Amino acid sequence: MALQYRILRVDLEKENVEVQEIGETLARRFVGGSGIAAKVVWDETDSATDPLSPENPLVFMVGPFTGTRVPANSRVTVASLSPLTGIWGEAHAGGSWPDELRRSGFDGIVVRGQATEPLYLTISDGQAKLKSATHLWGKDTRETADLLKQETGPDAVPLCIGPAGERLVKVACLVSGGSTEERAAARCGLGAVMGSKRLKAIVVQGNQKPAVADPQALEASIKRNYESKITEYDPGRRGDIYARFAMDLMHGGKEIIKNFREASFEGFAEKFAEEVRRGKPLFCRSCRTSCFESGMDGPVRRTMAGAITTLGSGCLVDDMEAIRAGYHLCNRLGIDHKSTGAIIAFAMDCYERGIISRADTGVDLSWGNGEAMLEMVRQIGLREGFGATLGEGVRAAASILGKNASEFAMHIKGLEVPNWDPRSSNYRALGEATANIGADPYNSIGPITKHSAVPDLGIFVRDSDLARFRVEGIPEAVANGQNFGVLTNSLGICWLACFMWMPPNVHLEPSSCLEWLNHITHWGMGFEEFMRCGERIFNLQRMINVRRGISRKDDTLPGRFLTEKLREGANKGHVPPLGAMLGEYYVYRGWNAEGIPGKEKLAQLGLEETIKR
């Protein structure tokens, strides 16, 4: 059965929509999601494209799993050139919007141009319309979602930007679903791309179901490879399981504390654990377990774990009420809570060292000041006061502040390091240094905790030390993990469900994902070709970056992680030997010593169009 994608092409300048068909040949090479999005960005940008220009495409793409019986399949990739980093940018969101997009009759959207006045896009059962959004401009994401549901129907699912995206804040994000769901495509500042185009929202709804080549075989495989495992999972123990995981993250040296300067924060681990224990599960559509990040706190979404640490321990704030308020304010204004927390921690570091003062900031940015943290969230999201500087991101803010501020700006390729301390794991250190979007600790699927195992990639529970300080085998493991990582984002399946932050024994294997792909498409793809697709996608994203000036000089970590050894905790005395691992990683990838994919490798992957770049 041929897999074809229907892409809605939107020209905002002409207020025109057209349908593009992507055939099976391209679909098999790039799978969907992140892979197809990368092909669009490669084909439609160049080395000089301004991320905030009308010419920069903003791509929304689901994958072949989305809308089927495959578990945890409601995921969308949002991709473009990032205004924060200047290179390949992508963000991902779950909830119901991705599934509803596919039910609307489309698999993706490519937005170009710039509207003369604010617009929003509605898509319903194969029909698309652009409508005026002047009455929505200036409203936060919850207000916008509520109004759009009133206008388009209670079953419609909106995805929108807030004031931050409208004002081109470089860490602006996109938020879907309103207060009861609130899923954010958070990283890389893509909300600013949407704001630059004066597109306020995209509302989707529909009743169409994607075709599956062999639905009976798919159902049987899901029961065998997944449902047999979740029968062992007791939902009543969910809170206790994730509370223990939170304790492991803090005591295992994996989380940000005081802008990565410290290894402990007295009493915070217990508060963190209690926060993730509270509330009821919140399920993305097609998710059957709910994850560490997802819960309800009364009528609104519970604070995400990443926000608890970036806005909390990263800034030495342990007031959970302030952290909750900060998280919800980030969502309402439409800013990435991970980058925002890292930016505020950077500002507090600079404040302590006298690089900035209250005369600059207008507030007391001392460590632990929850009120000041909240005020900075507000200013960043509204691009006001000192927040206008911080909202440019830590790399740009450090350059503006001058002195030695850059020493305290924790970023990789311009994207803020959110929470995972690279000193906690050589695997994480190398994976994050070479990630295509910049600081992305999750781009390489692999070992996270002592329970992690990915047998299909040669990683077993007995090798859990691979997630710590080993060097042997790390470059190969990272590359393979990255190749499968981009596959999960191309298939349209949640990486949390694949290997991380799920109850023990409920994760998915790459071989299961391949089996399901073949049942959906009848491709008969083998495991080698499957992993080669991931390698092709990762290398295409790398070539987008190479064309934008990225090379070995950028595949690094902030100096703090390479030179400053912690005096206590699980990572005491360790810094990752990045240089030694990087050379071996390049060789394994078939890249030259400067980190540029070789012509032979690109030809082998069928990426000849990138050779002349």
N, C-alpha and C positions, 0 to 999 in steps of 0.2 A: 504493500500500500504506500503510495507516494505521500510524503509529508511536505506540505506547502504552507507557507506563512502568508497571511494577509496583513499588510502594513498600511496604516493610514498615514498619508503624507499631508502635513498641514503647513500651508504657506500663510503666515499671519499678515504679511504685508498686503497680499492680494485677497486675504480672507477667503482662501480657497482650500478645499480638501480633495484629495485623490487617493485611489487605492492602488497599491503596488503588490504584485505577487512575487514571492521569493520561492523559487523552485527547489526540488529535492536535492539537486547537486550541491547548491550552496548550503542548504540546511544540513546535509550530511557532513560537510566540511567544518561548519561552525556551530552546529547543533541547535542553537537558539540563544535566548537571553543575552548574557555577556558576550558570547561569541559573535552573534549577528550584530550586536551593537558596536563591537570593535571594528567590524568590517565597514559599517556605515561611517564611523568616525574617521577611519583610515581613508576611505574613498572621498570624503566630502570636506576634509580639512587639509591644511598643509602647515609648514613650519612657521608661517606668519599669521595664521588665523588667531584673532583676538577672541578669547573665551566669552567675552561679553558682547561680541558683535552679532549682527543678524545672521551672518554666514555660518556661525557655529551651530551644528545640529544638536538638538536635545532629543535623546532617544529613550523610549520606554519599550522594554521587550520582555516577554515571558518566554517560557520554554515548552518543549513537547510534553512535559509532565503536568503542566498547569491545567487544572480543570478535569483531570482524570482521577482514577481511584488510587493513584500513587499517594502514599502518605506524605504530609508536610509539603505539598506541592504549590501552595499559593504564594509564589515569590515573583517579584518583578525587579529587573535591573534597570536603573536609570543611569544613563551614561552621556558624557560630553567631554569636551576639553574643560578642565577645572579652572575657574577664576582664582582659586586659592593657590594652586600649585603651578598652573600653566601647562600641565601635562594631562595624560589620560586620567579621567575621573569617572568613578562609578560609585553608586550607592544602591542599597537593596532594601526592600520593604516587604513585609508579609501582610497579614490580616486578610481582608476579603477583596480588596481592590484588584490584585493580580488575577484572581479567579474570575471576578466579575468582568474584567477587561476581555478575557478570552470568551466568556459567555456572550459578550456584546457583539461577537463576530469578527474580532481583530486579535492579532497576536502581538502587535507592536504599533507604536506611533513614532513618527519622526517629525519634529517641529523645527521649522526654520523661519527666518525673517523676524520682523518686529512690527507689532500692531500699532496703529496710530493712537488707539485708546485701549484701555484694559478690556480683555476678552476672557471668556471661559469656553471650554469645549465640552459638549455633551455627546456621548456615544451610546446608542441603544439599539440592540438587535440589527447591527449592520448599517445603521444610519448615523451620520455625524453632522453636528451643527456648531457654528461659532456664535456666541451670544455676548452681548455687552456685560461687562463686569464692573462698570464704573461705580455701581452701588456697593460693590464688595471691596473695592480698593481701599486699603487702610485698615480693614478689619482683621482680627486675629484668626488663627486657623479654626478654632472651635466655633466662633461666630459665623465664619464663612461656611463651614460644613453644615451648620444648622439651617442657614438661609438657603443653601443649595438643595438640601433635602426637602425643604418646603416648596421650592420651585420645581424640582424635577421628580419628586416622589420619595416615599419613605424607604423604598428598596434600593434606591440609587446610592452609589458609593463615591464620595468626592475625594479627590486628592488635590491639595492646594498649597500655596505658599502663604506666609504671614507677612507682617510689616517688614521683617528682615529681608526677605527675598525682594520685595518691592523696592527697598532702599539699597539693594545691591551689597548687603553685608556679605563678606567673603566666606562666612561659615553658615550661610543660610541653607535650610533644608526644605524638604517637601513632606507634608504630613497628610495621611489619609485616615478616613473613618470617623473623625470627630472624637469627642471626649470618651465615648464608650469603647473605642478601639485604639485610636491614636498610634498608628504605625508610621515611623519616619524613615524616609530615604535620606539619611542624615549626612553622610560624609562628602567631602570635596567641594562644598559650597554650591551644589547644583541648583539650589533654590534661587541663587542670584542669577544663574543663567535663565531660569524661567521668568524671573522678574525683569531681566533685561529685555525679554521679548514681550513684556506686558501681558503675559498669560497668567491669569490668577488661579485657574483650577481646571481639572479634567474630571468630569463626572461620568461614570460608567454603570451600565446595567444591561442585563440580557438573559436569555433563556436558551441560548445555543450551547450544545455540548460538543467538545472536540471529538473527532473520529478516532477510534482505536482499532488497529488491525485485527487483534485477537483478544477480545475482552475476557474470554473465559480463561485463557492461559495467563493473562495479566492478573486476574483475580486469584487464581491458584498460586501464582508466584508470590503475591503479596501476603497471602495467608501463610505460606511456608517460610518466607524470609523475614516477615515483620510481625504479623499478627500473632504468631506462635510465641513471640518474645514478649509482647505487651500483656499477654495473659498472666505473666509473672509479676507484672507491675501493679502495685497497690496505690491507687491515687490518693488514698488517705494518708499515705506516708510521704507525699510529695514535699510538703513543707519541711519535714525533718531532713529529707535527702538534700534539698537545696540549701538548708541552713548549714549542714555539715560541709557542703561544697564551698559555701562562702567562707567558713572558717579555714578551710584548706587553702583557699586563694590568699587570704591575708597572712596566715602563718607560713605558707609556702613561699612567700616573697614575690608573689606574682603581681600584686596590685600597687598602684601609685600611692605614695605617702610623701607629703610635703614636696611636691614637684620632683619626686624620685630622689630626694636627699636622704630619707630615713628608711629604716627597715621595720619600724614598729610605731604604733599609735595606740596608746593604752586605752583599752576598753572598746575600741572601735569594731574589732572583729565580732564581738558579741552583739553589738548594735546592728551591724551589717547582717548577721545571721538572722536576727529577730525580724528585721525589715523584710527579708526575702521569704521568711516563713509565713508572714501575715497575709491575709486576704484569700481570695478564691482564685482558682486557675483561670487564665484568659487564653482561649484557643484561637490561633489563626485558623482560617477556613482550611479544612482537610487535615489539621493536626489532631492527633489522638491522645497526646500525653500532656501538652503544655510544657513550657521549658522554664529554665532558671530565670529568664529575663521577663517572663510574661505572667502577670497576675492582675487581679482587680482589687482595688482598695475602696470599698463602698461603690459609688456610682462612677468612679473614674479609674483609669489605669494606675496600677501600683508603680512606684518609682522603679525604673529599670536598674539592674545591678550596676551597669556601667556608669550610670549617673550618680549612684550612691558613692562610688569611689572617686570619680573625677571631680564632682562638685563637693564631695565630702572629704575623704582622707587626703586627696591631692592638695586640698586647701587647708587641711587640719581643722575642718568643720565637722563636728560630731553631733550637731543639733539636727536630728532627723526631720523635724518640722521644717526647718530652713531648707534642707536638701530636697524634701518633697516639693516645697514651694518653688525652688529653683528649677527642678525638673519640669514641672507643669508650666512654668513661665517660658522655659526654652521651647516647649512644644507649641504654646500659644503664639509666641512671637515667630516661631519657625526657624530655630537655630539648632545646630548640632550640639547636643549636651556634652559630647565627648570633647570636641574641640574647645567648646566654651569653658568647660572646667579646666582643661589644660592651659588655656589662655589666662584665666584668672589666677591659677597657681603660678604661672610665669610672672604675672604682675605683682603678686605677693612676694615672690622671690626678689624682684627688682626693688620693691618698696623697702624690704628689710635691709637691702644693701645700699640704700640711698641713691639709687639710679633715678628713682622717681620719688616724689613727696606728695603730701596731701594737697599742696598747691596745684599739682598736676592732675591728681585723681578726683579731688573733691570729697573723697571718703577715706577713712582709715583702713588701708588695705593690709592690716596686720594679719598674720596667720590666725585662723580660727574664727575670724569675724564673719559670722553667718549673714548678718545684715548687709555688710559690705559686699559679700559674694552675690547676694540677691540684687543689690543695686547695680553691680557690674553686669549681671545677666540682662537686666532691663536696658542698661545703656548700650550694651553690645547689640541687642536685638533691635533697638530703635535707632542705632547709629547716632547716638547723642553723647556729648561730653567726652570723657576719656574713652568711653566705649567705642567711639568712632575709630580711634587708633587701634584698640584691641581687636575690633571686628575685622581688621585686615588680615588677622592671623598672626601667630607668634613670629614667624620669619620676618614679615613686613614690619610688624610692630617693633621688633628688636632693632631693625635697621633705622626706623624713625627715632627711637629713643637714643640710639647711639651708645657711647661709652662701651662697656663690656656686656651689654644686655644680651647679646647673641649667645653668650655662654649659658644662659639660663632658659633659652628658648628650645624646648624639647619638641623637635619636629624631624621628620625624614622626608626629604624632597618637598618640603613646604607644608606637609600635612602633620598636624599635631599628634604626638604620641599619646594615646588615650589612657590606657591603664596598665597593660601588661609590661612589667619591667623586663627588658631584654637580658638583664644580668641573671634572670631566673632560669634561663634555658638557652643553650647554644643553638638549638633548633629554632626557637622563636627569634633569637637575635639575627641569624642569617636570613630567615624567612622575611622578617620585617625590613631588613636593610635592602632586600632585593625585590620587595613587593612593588607592583607596577603603579599603584596609586600613591605610594609613600607609606606612612606609618599605618600599616594594616597587620596587626598581630594574628589575624584570622585567615589570611590569604592562603596559608599553607596548611591544609587539613592534616592533622597528625596528633602527636602526643600532647596532652594538656595536663592530665592528672595521672596519678599512679594506676588508675583503672583504664587508661587510654589504650586502645589497640586498633590497628588497621591491618589485619593480616594480608589483605589483597595488595597492600603497598609494602609488605615485609616488615611491619611494625607490630610487635606482640606485647602483651602485658608484661612478660618477663624482660622486655626491653624498655621499661618505663624510664630508666635512667637516660634513655635517648633524649628525653625532654629536659635533661639537666645539663651536665657539663662534659659529656662525651664530645669528641671531635670526629673520630673515625665513623664514617658512614653518614655523617650529618648532611654534607652537600647533596648527595644523591637522594637522601630521604626528603630533604626540603624541596628539591626540584620536582620529585614525584608528587609530593603533597600539594605543591602549587598547581601542577597540571590537573590534579583531580579537583582542587579547589575551584578553578575556573570552570570545570565541568559542572559542578553542582550549581553554580550561578548561571550556566548555560542551559542546563536541563530544567531549571526552575524548581529546585528542591532546597529546603532549608538546611544549611550546613550545621546548624545546631542539632538538627535531627540526625544528621549523618554520624557525627562523632563526638560532639561536645555538649556539656551542660544538660544531658539527658540522664534519666535514671540508668543504673548499670544494666548492660546487656540489651538496651533498646536501640542502640545505634544501627545505622545501615552500612552495608558494605558496597564498595564500588562495583563488585560483580553483580550484586542485586540490582543496582541502578542500571547496569548494562542490560541485564535480563529484561527489565521493565521497558527500557527503550526499544529493544527488539520486538517485544510484544505489541508495543504501540505502533511501530513503523514497519515491521517485517523486513528490516534492513539485514538481519543476520550478521551484524557487526561483531567481530572478535574483540577480545580484551586489548590486544596490541593496537588495533585501529582506534578503539575507544580512547585509550590513553594518549594516542597520537593526536587525536582531536584536541585534547586539553593542552598538549604541548604546542600545537599550532596556534591556538587562541592566545596562550600566554606569550608566545613569541610575537604575534601580531600586535598585542598591546605594548610589548617592549619596543617594537619598531615605531609605533606612534610616538613613544617617548624619545627614542633615539633621534627621530626627525625633529623633535623639539629641544634637542641638546643634551639629553641624559646619557651618561656614561659611567664608568667606574667611580669617578669622583663623587657621584651622587649616591652610590650604593654603600652608604655608611650609616652610622648611628651618631646621635649627639655625643659630644665629648664626655659628658657625665657618665655615660654607660661604658665607655672604653677606658677611662682613666681613674674614675672615682670608685674605690672599693668600699662597700658597706662594712661597718665595724661590728655588726651583729646580724642575727637572723639567718634564714635559710640560704641566702646568697652571700654570706660573709666572705670577704676576701676575693670574690670572683668577678672578673670582667671577661666578656667573650673574646676569644682570639679570632676576631672577624677577618683580618687580613689573610690568615692562613686558610680559612674556610672558603673565602671568596674566590681565590684562584682555582681551587679544586671544583667549586661550583660552576665557574665559567667553562672549565674544560668539559665537565659532564654535560653541560647545556650545549656545547658546540659553539660557544661565543669566543671572541678573541680576548686578549688580555685587558682591553679597555671596556669589556662588557658589551660589545656589539655582536649580535648574532652573525655568524659567518655565512657567506654566500652559499656554501655547500649545505649548511643546515637549513637555510631558508628555502632552497630549491627542494630539498628532501621533504619539507613540510608543505610544498605547493604554494609558497608565498613569494613566487618570483616577482610579483608586482612591487614588492617592498625593497628589492635589491638596489634599485636606482634611487629610491627614496627622494 
